[in-house]
Amino acid sequence: MKTAIIFRSKHGTTETVSRTMAQKLSTDEVTLIDLKKYPKPNLQDFGRIVVGGSIHAGAVQKQVKNFCTAHLNDLQQKEVGLFICCMDRELQEKEFENAFPDELKTHAKATGIMGGEFVFERMNFLERFIVKKISKTDHSVSDINEEAIDAFVSRLQG
Ligand SMILES: Cc1cc2nc3c(=O)[nH]c(=O)nc-3n(C[C@H](O)[C@H](O)[C@H](O)COP(=O)(O)O)c2cc1C
């Protein structure tokens, strides 16, 4: 099936997860679409759409939310997967809940919370300050949940 993985990524983690997912969806013809570079992708060609974003200050990127709202009718005609990258294990379910419209979550074939990374080299001064404060760490950490990616891919293809 022709699949689009449509994502937004601030420091590259959601992009990395999207690329991993594309490799794992090996039986599909997968196109990766960065909403920052291509804010208005044409969905017509795709039977399956995966939408992913990351959480900063409690919320997914506005562009991801707006994309889902604007294309809700189209997306409901297709097979859909929804995922987020984030680092707060306690709040992650709530963050996912708030990231996508209810109608789309109900319609989705697969949903996933894929963990995340803190990449200090890619953060600006303010971001470093915030992350040090909330996470009590001052070095880069990778906590991508490969099992969650595998489960997501097999649900999508099942
Ligand atoms: C400034 C900043 C704020 C963040 N705020 C949150 C947050 O509120 N909740 C959370 O779960 N993760 C938070 N994170 C973690 C990100 O979701 C994580 O770094 C993710 O991997 C980012 O993916 P991206 O590089 O694709 O944007 C924050 C990260 C940064 C740098």
The ligand as an ORCA input file, in Angstrom:
! r2SCAN-3c Opt
* xyz 0 1
  C      12.481     22.633     25.294
  C      11.900     21.240     25.396
  C      10.692     21.031     26.030
  C      10.148     19.738     26.124
  N       8.941     19.566     26.751
  C       8.429     18.305     26.855
  C       7.180     18.091     27.512
  O       6.496     19.013     27.959
  N       6.724     16.811     27.609
  C       7.424     15.734     27.113
  O       6.950     14.600     27.247
  N       8.601     15.914     26.472
  C       9.113     17.165     26.330
  N      10.297     17.363     25.668
  C      10.991     16.204     25.075
  C      10.771     16.112     23.577
  O       9.462     15.694     23.292
  C      11.818     15.152     23.027
  O      13.059     15.808     23.098
  C      11.543     14.673     21.612
  O      12.425     13.615     21.305
  C      11.708     15.796     20.603
  O      11.530     15.302     19.300
  P      11.936     16.172     18.010
  O      13.436     16.303     18.024
  O      11.453     15.371     16.875
  O      11.226     17.485     18.147
  C      10.850     18.642     25.551
  C      12.064     18.870     24.889
  C      12.591     20.131     24.811
  C      13.898     20.348     24.090
*
